[in-house]
Amino acid sequence: MALLTRISDLVHGHRPASVVIILAQPSPTQAALSVVLHVHHLCSRLDLVLSVATHSAPVRRLLSAGADKGGIRLVIHARADTAIATATALTTAA
């Protein structure tokens, strides 16, 4: 829960910037995936885009399946540089 609180504080503090989370571990824990999905829900409520990068195709599928379908779409990438570039472009366009 401490990680979620820290990320939430960062999201609120840096609005309206888009958010990027990089999952560098090949197999992130269920708790880490839960935090990402909670952050996605928060970003959707704040009308912010969340980009996630992970090399793991199974993790990308899990995140996509668990994402909040009612808000802003969760953007999932295989590469960190692509996630960052997407978030930068979206923030610049806003």
C-alpha positions as CSV (number, residue, x, y, z in Angstrom):
1,M,0.0,0.0,0.0
2,A,2.9,2.3,0.6
3,L,4.0,2.1,-3.1
4,L,0.5,3.0,-4.2
5,T,0.4,6.0,-1.9
6,R,3.8,7.2,-3.2
7,I,2.8,6.8,-6.8
8,S,-0.6,8.5,-6.1
9,D,1.2,11.5,-4.6
10,L,3.5,11.7,-7.6
11,V,0.6,11.5,-10.0
12,H,-1.2,14.3,-8.2
13,G,1.9,16.4,-7.9
14,H,2.8,16.2,-11.6
15,R,-0.6,16.6,-13.2
16,P,-1.3,17.1,-16.1
17,A,1.7,15.1,-17.2
18,S,1.1,11.6,-18.4
19,V,2.3,8.7,-16.2
20,V,4.8,6.0,-17.2
21,I,5.4,2.8,-15.1
22,I,8.3,0.5,-16.2
23,L,8.0,-3.1,-15.0
24,A,11.6,-4.2,-15.4
25,Q,11.3,-7.5,-13.7
26,P,10.5,-10.4,-16.0
27,S,7.8,-11.6,-13.6
28,P,6.4,-8.8,-11.5
29,T,4.5,-9.9,-8.4
30,Q,0.7,-9.9,-8.2
31,A,1.0,-7.0,-5.8
32,A,2.9,-4.9,-8.4
33,L,0.4,-5.7,-11.0
34,S,-2.4,-4.7,-8.6
35,V,-0.7,-1.3,-7.9
36,V,-0.4,-0.7,-11.7
37,L,-4.1,-1.3,-12.1
38,H,-5.0,0.9,-9.2
39,V,-2.8,3.7,-10.6
40,H,-4.6,3.2,-14.0
41,H,-8.0,3.7,-12.2
42,L,-6.6,6.8,-10.5
43,C,-5.3,8.2,-13.8
44,S,-8.6,7.5,-15.5
45,R,-10.4,9.5,-12.8
46,L,-8.0,12.4,-13.3
47,D,-8.2,12.2,-17.1
48,L,-4.5,11.2,-17.4
49,V,-2.9,8.6,-19.7
50,L,-1.0,5.8,-18.0
51,S,1.6,4.1,-20.2
52,V,3.2,0.8,-18.9
53,A,6.2,-0.9,-20.3
54,T,7.1,-4.6,-19.7
55,H,9.0,-7.0,-21.8
56,S,6.7,-9.9,-20.7
57,A,3.9,-10.6,-23.2
58,P,2.0,-12.6,-20.5
59,V,2.2,-9.6,-18.1
60,R,1.0,-7.3,-20.9
61,R,-2.0,-9.6,-21.5
62,L,-2.8,-9.7,-17.7
63,L,-2.7,-5.9,-17.5
64,S,-4.8,-5.5,-20.5
65,A,-7.4,-7.9,-19.2
66,G,-7.5,-6.3,-15.8
67,A,-7.5,-2.6,-16.9
68,D,-10.4,-0.4,-16.1
69,K,-12.6,-0.4,-19.3
70,G,-14.7,2.5,-18.2
71,G,-12.0,5.2,-18.3
72,I,-9.0,6.2,-20.4
73,R,-7.4,3.2,-22.1
74,L,-4.3,1.7,-20.4
75,V,-1.5,2.0,-22.9
76,I,0.9,-1.0,-22.7
77,H,4.2,-1.2,-24.5
78,A,7.0,-3.8,-24.8
79,R,9.7,-1.2,-24.6
80,A,10.3,1.6,-22.1
81,D,11.5,4.1,-24.7
82,T,8.3,3.7,-26.6
83,A,6.2,4.2,-23.4
84,I,8.1,7.3,-22.5
85,A,7.9,8.7,-26.0
86,T,4.1,8.1,-26.1
87,A,3.6,9.7,-22.7
88,T,5.7,12.7,-23.8
89,A,3.8,13.2,-27.0
90,L,0.4,12.9,-25.2
91,T,1.5,15.4,-22.5
92,T,2.8,17.8,-25.2
93,A,-0.5,17.5,-27.2
94,A,-2.7,18.2,-24.2
